Amino acid sequence: MFKKDDNRRKNVRNKSTGGTTLIETLVTLAIFSAIIGLVAAFQSDVFSLNRIIQTGLQNQSEVKKLIRPFANEVRSSAISNLGAYPIAETAPTSFSFYSDINGDGLREKVRYFLDDGAFKKGYIEPTGEPLEYDLENEKIINIVYGVLETEIFTYFDSSYDGTASSTALVQPVAPIDIRLVKVKLVIDTNPQKPPPAIEITTQVSIRNLKDNI
């Protein structure tokens, strides 16, 4: 009889021990799974953030390359082949001037402008005898898309000293007063998704017009 009671106690003890071990195992597995999930989510966020940063830097680099010709062309602007003043138009979202952009000895009429969120470049080569700038011959190149509708061009006269206290000329700006041009592009190709908008700014003094700049 005692042996039967001992056997029952052993069976109960074994069942109890087995149940406790199963629960502990399940809890451990749940905790481990949660940790794995958190680590995976963290890694995903890190990779996503890294992608956003890299994309932003790449976009910024590409835009800088695209607008680099602007500085070179504006810097060397000069009187047109018809004798017109080097600067033709000075608006907040459009700027045109005369410059030999292809090295053929003739100065093209160059226009940088904003059109429905796209920053574009147009140019007209002088043709005919006598030479003329035919608007119908303008060739237009898309430079960058996703430009926010802001003031792109600001203009400064000879009082510009490179500090924040320098005041831009007030529109309408007379071309003859301009000595330096600033261009600022705020670009966001998809405002609903990262990366955030990037801002590219450059400034150019006009070599053939500068006096004290």
Secondary structure, DSSP 8 states (H G I E B T S, - for coil): -HHHHHHHHHHHHHHHHHHHHHHHHHHHHHHHHHHHHHHHHHHHHHHHHHHHHHHHHHHHHHHHHHHHHHHHHHHT----TTS--SEEEEETTEEEEEE-SSSSSS-EEEEEEEETTEEEEEEE--BTTTTB--GGG-EEEEEES-B-SS--EEEE-TT--SSTT-----SS--GGG-SEEEEEEEE-S-TTSSS--EEEEEEEE-TTT-S--
